[in-house]
Amino acid sequence: MRRRQMHMSDEAQAALLSALQELRTELKVPSTFPKRVLAAADQALTADRPPAEDRTDLPLFTIDPPTSRDLDQAMHLERRPGGGYRVYYAIADVAAFVEAGKPLDAEAHDRIETLYFPDLKVPLYPPVISEGPASLLPGQVVPALLWQHDLDAYGKVTASSVARAKVCSQAKLTYEGVQRDIEAGTAQDSVALLREIGELAEAVEAERGGISMTLPDQEVTLVDGTFRLSYVATLPVEGWNEQISLMTGMAAAQIMLDSGTGILRTQKETSDQKVIGRVHGIAASLGIDWQSDVTYAQLVRKLDPTIPQHMAFLSEATAMLLRAEYTVFRDHHIPDDTKHASIAAPYAHCTAPLRRLVDRYTGELCVAACAGKAPPPWVLESLYCLPCDMERGKGRVAGRDSVDLAEAAVLKNRVGEVFDVTVINTDRELGSPKDGTAHLAEPAVLAKITSAADLELGKSVRAELKRADPFFVGRHKVLFRKV
């Protein structure tokens, strides 16, 4: 990953640490696992596992950040005789360790998701499991849900299935290392195929109308005891890797739809003509040529977020897509809306069971369906509760909150200074054209901006920093005002 980093002063770091702890208290984030849960985790290590095929012959590999130990996915890619490709995608088999209705399961339903803060991680399951025998770490034989996708020569999936298997990953790779090896031509065959398959899958995504945005992410990391605030530019390999995950999520959705029981991740594209008209108007005001025969998805793919006007449009145009939600169905009562608008296909969360509660359930539904069996009773009993559970967990997701705190901490002693910022969002649709969002390149800050006159989207302006307070009670801990 390519980063532009801003280091914090000792005072700023102390303020950020204190504010992060206050945030965790406010969100009621658990600091430890109860003793009964830790005891259950120890017992789970020796419990009997479900029957599984031995596929330790597959030379699987993982791609993750170098410090990660809770590895959900591993893959092996190969060419098929006669043309096309085969993708093996192993997903951690959490249900092999977690028994429904018991302490580990109950705790997971309380936690919902793994939470990531700059200074620590709050895991969904005890590390003795999630960073041990349930994780696809290299060199250890572990239970997994092994997906097999057959693709034609154009990257389109022709068949998918999943079953329990014992697997053994052979290598723990990093995004930077894989990108470097692929570009240098030194990657092993299976790894090198990731670009070929990934690029074909991206072309298939574009053909079906999937929406792919490449806005850089803000990231707060703790490295050698020092917090760093940065923009992270996505490497091509991350997109190729994401295509394998999307491929699996779409296959899982279709398997559940065919079986008649499941839980999808759905999203609608707005049909509100006022919203659509406003987004078209934003494109015109920014000098973006949106021709009548070009779809929203096609336009987004052509834009370059390093161009201020394009970044402003990408930030504003998310209004075209409504909020994603979980949709449950049973006994072949298929809902009217089954698609995820951004993906342009039915889709399900199923590839991160160590970090997200719902994935354990979708995995079990797909394994049962592929085996021609009825879903396990424990899955059906909780199915209709999962959307509420997952929504409750979203209230604790702290990524944006952590970044807000870091922004305030790094700018804490610079109140009164004037910065060059770009207006990438305005509150015009809310009746507040004098308010919006400012993009600051260095340090990596996205913050509230206000003005005496209407803000112009996509324009670079001079703005005075009026507030930078990690402990400010309210949404906007950092505030700029146009000068």
N, C-alpha and C positions, 0 to 999 in steps of 0.2 A: 504494500500500500504506500501511496505517496502522501506525506503529511507536511503541512505547514504548522509548526508547533509554537506555542507561547508558554514559556515557563513562568511559574508564579513565585512571588516573593514569599519569604517565611511567614510574614503576617497574613498574606492572602491564603496560604495553605492552612494555617491554623484556623482562620475564619471558615474555610470550606469544610474542614473536618468537623468542626462544631456544627455547622449548618446541616451537613449530611446526617449527623447523628440525630439532630432535631427533626429532620425530614423522616427518618426511619421511625422515630417515636410517634410522629403525627400519623404516619401510615399504618402504625401498629404492626410493623415488620418483626417477625419472631427473630430473636437473637441466637437461640439454640433450639435443638430438638429435645422434646421431653424424654426423660429416661426410658419410659415404656416404648417409645418409638425407636430409640437406639437399641434397646434390647431386642425388639422385633426385627430390626435390621440385621443384627448379629445372627439371630435364628434363621433368617431368610437365606443366609449364605450357605447353610447346610441342608436346606429343604429340597425335596424332590422336585425335579424340573419336568415340564411337559415333554412328551416324546418329540424328538427332532431328528431330521436327517443330518448326516455328517457331511458338511461341505467345507471342511477345513482345507480341502484341496484348492479352493479358490484363492488366488493371490490378491486379496483385497487390500486397499489402502484408504486412509482417511486424509482429509484436507481440513485443517483447523488452525486457529491461532496457536502459536508455539506453546503457550502456557496452559492451554485447555486440557482437561483430563476427563471431562464428562462428554465422551464422544458418542453421538447418536447415530452417525451414518458412516458406512464404508462402502466402497464400490470396486468393481472390476469391470472393465470394458473390453470387448473383443469384436472382431469381425466374424460374421456368420458365413459359413460355406455357401457359395452361390450368390453372395451379395447381402448388403445390409449389416446390421450390428446387433449385438446382444449386450444389454446392460444388467449387471447384477448389482443390487443395491441392498445392503444389509442395514437393518434398523434395530437398535437396541431393544431387546425383548424384556421390557420392564415388568410385564405381567408374570414373567417367570419367577420374579422375586417378591411381587406385591400381591397379597391375597385380599380380595374384595371384602370390605367390612371389618378388616382388622386394623391395628394401629397405624401401619404404614399407609394404608389406603385412606384412612380418616385424616391423617396429617396432610396427605397430598391434596385432599379436597378442601382443606383449610388454606393451604399455601397457593394452590392453583398453578403457579408458574415459578420458575427460577427467576430471581430478581438480581439485576446487575447494577451495582453502584461503583463509582470510581475506585473506592478503597476496599470493597469486599463484594463477595457473591453470596446470596442467600439461596441455597439450593432447594429444589422441590423435594428431593429424596436425600437421605443421609449419605454423605460422601463415601462411607464404607461400601455402599451399593453403587451410587451414581458415578463414582470415580474408581470403582473396583470391578467386580465381576459382571456388572451390567454394562460397563463401558467398553466400546470397541477399541481398546488400547492394543498396540501391536504386541504380538507374541503370546497372547493368552486366548485360550479356547473359551468362547462365551456363547450363550444362547442369543439368537437373533431372529427377526422376521425377515426372511430373504426374498426380496422382490426380483422377478425376472421380467425384463421388458425386451421384446423383440421389435426391432425397427427395420424399416425398409431402407433402400439406398438413399432416400431423400430425408431421412430422419423422422419419418412418421411412425408412430407406434402401431404395430399390427396385432400385438397380443401382450397381455400382462397377467401375472399371477404372483401369489405370495404364499409362503409356507414357513413353518418353523424349521430352523436349521442350527446346527452348531458350526460356528465359523471362527476363523483366526486371521485377523488383520496382520499384514506383513510389514506395513510401514505407516508411520505418522508423518505426513507431509504438511508443509505450510503453503499458504497462497503465494507468498513471494517466491519461495523455492520452486514451486510448480511452474509459475509464470516464467521464471528465469530459465528453467530447464527446457520448457516447451519452445521458447524463443531461440534458445541455443541449439536445439535439435538433439539434446542429450537425454530427454525424458524417455523412460521405458515405454514400450508399445502401448500398454494399457493406459498409462498416464497421458501419453501423447494423443491418444484418441479422444481425450476429453475436449480438446479444441475442435476436432472434426465434428464430433457428435453435438457439442455445445453450439457451434455455429449453425449447424443444420437445424437444431431445435429452435434457435432464435429466428431462423427464417420461417419455420413452421408457425411460430408464435406470431410473427408479423402477418403471415398469410391469414390466420384465423382472426386477426384483429386485436391481439393482446397488446396491452399498454405497458411500455417499458420506459421508466424515467431514470435518469442518471445524475440526479442532484447529489452533490457531495454531502456526506454525513458529517455532523459535528460529533466529536468524541472527546471524552475526558478519561485519561488513563493515569494510573499511578505507576511510575517506573523508577526503580531505585529510590523509593521514598519521596519522589517529586511528582506532583500533579502536572499534567500537560493537557492543554486545551488545543484542539487542532481540527482542521477539516481533513477528511479522509476521502481521497479519490478512489473509486472502485476499480480494481484490476479486472481485465477481461476474464481471467480464470474464475473470478467470483461469479460472473454472469453465467459462464458455462456450468459451473458447479450448481448454481441455482436452477438451471434448466433440468438437471437430473432430479432435483427435489420436486420441481413443478410437475415433471413427467409422472412422478410417483403419486403426488397429490391428485392429479387428474385421473390417473388409473384407479386410485382408491375410491374416488367419487363415483366413477362409472360402475365399478364392481358393486358398491353399495346400492346405487340406483337399480342395477339389474337384479340384485337380490331382494330389493324392496324395503330394506331397513338400513338407516344410516344417519349420519350427521355431517352436513356440508358446511363449508365456509362460503357464504353467498354475498353478493354485492350487486346493487342495481346502478345503472347509469341513469342520471336524471332525465326526466322527460319534461321538466319545467321549462317552457319556452323562454321565460324571462331569464333564467339562469343561462340557458344556451345562448341567447342573444347577448347577454352580458359578456360571456367568455369570448364570443366572436368579436365583440366590441373592444375587448382588452387586446386581442391580437392585432386588430387594426390600429389601435392607439400606439402600440409598440412597434409598428412597422413590419409586422409579421404577415406575410402573404399566405392567407388561409383560403385556398381555392375551394370552390363549391364541391368538387369531386374528390376532395381529400378528407378522410375521416379524422376524428380527433386522435385516434391511436397512431395513424400514419403521420400526422403533424408532429406529435410529441417525439416520435422516433427521429425526426429530422433536426430537432433543436439541439443546440450546444449550450449547456449551462454555464460555460465560461464567458458567454456573451451576456452582459447584464440584462438586456431586454428579454432574452430567451429564459434566463433564470427567473425573471419577474413573472413571465407568462406561466412557466411550469409551477411556480409557487401559487399563483392565483387560480389556475385552471383546475385544481383538484375539486372545485365545486361541481365539475361535471360528473364526479363519482360520489355516490352516497356511501355512508358508513357500512363497512362489512359486518356481517352478523353470522351466527350459527343457526342452521335450519335443520330440525330433526324430522324424520319421517319413519313410519313403521307400517308393516303389513301391506306394502305396495300402495299406500296412500301417498303418492308422489306429489310434492308441492308444485305450485305453478311456477315459482321462480327457483331454478336450480343452478343458475350460472353465477360465476364471479366475473363481474364486468371487466376488471383489470386484466384478468387471465383469458377472458372470452371463452370460457368452458366451465363445466362443473368442476369443483375443486374441493379438496378436504385437507385439513391439517392431519398429517400422519407420520412425519419424518423426524419429529423432535420429542419423543416420549420422555426423555430424561429431563426435559426443561418445560414441558407443557402437558397439563393433565389430560386434555381431550385426546391426544395422540394415542394414548394407551387403548382407548376405546375404539377408535377407528381401526387401529391395527387388528384388534380381536375380531371386529366385524368382517374385515376383509379376509383374514385367515379362515374364518368359519365359512364364508361364502365360497371361497376357492376350493374348500374341501367338501362342499356340498352339504354342510351341516347347519343346524340352527344356531343363531347367536347364543353365547353363554348367557344364562339368566342374569348374572350380576351386571352384565353390560346393559341388558334391556331395562333392568330396575333403575339404573341411573341415567338412562339416555335423555329423558326429558328434563332432567335437572342440570345437565351439562351447560346449556346456553347461559343459564343464570349464574352458574358457578364461574364460567369463563368471564362473564361480564363483571362479576364481583372481583375477580383477579385483576382485571384491567385497571381498576381503581388504585391498585398498588404498583403498577408498572411505573418505574421511577426514572426512565431514561431521560425524558425531557426535563423533569424537575432537577435532576443532577446536573444537566448542562446549564440550566438557568442559574443554579447556585455557583457553578464554576465561572460563568460569565461575570457574575456580580463580584466574585472574589478577585478575579484577575484585574478587573477595572476599578476595584475599590478605592484606590488612591489616585485615580485619574479624573475624578469628578471636576467639572469645570473646563476640561480640555475639549478642543474641537477636533473632530475626525471627519475624514472623507468616507461617506457611506453611500450605498445604493438602495433605493426604495424598491423592494421586491414584492410588497404586498400593501394594499390599502384597505381601509374599512368602509369604502364607499357604499358597498351593498348594505352595510349596517347603518347607513346614514351619517357616517363619520369620515368624510373624505380628508379631514385634516389629521387622521391617525393612520398608522400602518406599521410595517415591519422594515427595519433597516438591516442591511447586510454589511458587516464590517469584515474586511479580508484579514486584517492582522491587528489584534488577535481574532480568533475565529468566533465571531459573535453574531447572533441573530437576535434583535431586540426591538422593543417598542420604540416608535418615533412619532412625535407630534409636531405640529406646525401651525403657525398663525394663518397660513393660506392652504388651499387644497394641495395635497401631495400629488406629484406626477409619477406614475408607475414607471419603473425602469430607469429613472433619472439618478445620476450621481449628485449628491448635495453635501454641503458642509453642515455638520450637526454638533451641537454641544452636548456633552455627557452631563445630564442633570441628576441622575441617580444611579448608584451601583452599590446595592446593599443586600448581602446574602440573607439577612434577617428581616427584610422588609415583608410585612404581612400583606400579601396581595399577589396578583399574577405577574406583575411586571417589576422584577427586581432590578432590571437595567432599563433606563429611560433616556432617550435622546430627544433633543428638540432642534429642529432646523433653524439655522441662523440666517 
